């Protein structure tokens, strides 16, 4: 995997305040793929996602 295609993804949960730092890449739909499904509090929808190229 080339580092030019990778992103540093920060996911924050406004419900419980948890913060996740992951690596991922963009798919054809323009979404970031990290394997992240839900926060530990069960929140799946109200997530704040920030992405920066590595």
Residue pairs with C-beta under 8 A, 6 or more apart in sequence:
1 25
3 54
4 53
5 25
5 26
6 23
6 24
6 25
6 53
6 54
7 23
7 24
7 25
7 26
7 32
7 51
7 52
7 53
7 54
8 21
8 22
8 23
8 51
8 52
8 53
8 54
9 21
9 22
9 23
9 24
9 32
9 34
9 36
9 49
9 50
9 51
10 19
10 20
10 21
10 22
10 49
10 50
10 51
11 19
11 20
11 22
11 34
11 36
11 47
11 48
11 49
11 50
12 18
12 19
12 20
12 47
12 48
12 50
13 19
13 39
13 41
13 43
13 46
13 47
13 48
14 46
14 47
14 48
15 39
15 41
15 43
15 46
16 39
16 40
16 41
16 43
18 39
18 40
18 41
20 36
20 39
22 34
22 35
22 36
23 34
23 54
24 32
24 33
24 34
24 35
24 51
25 32
25 33
26 32
26 33
27 33
32 49
32 51
37 44
38 44
39 47
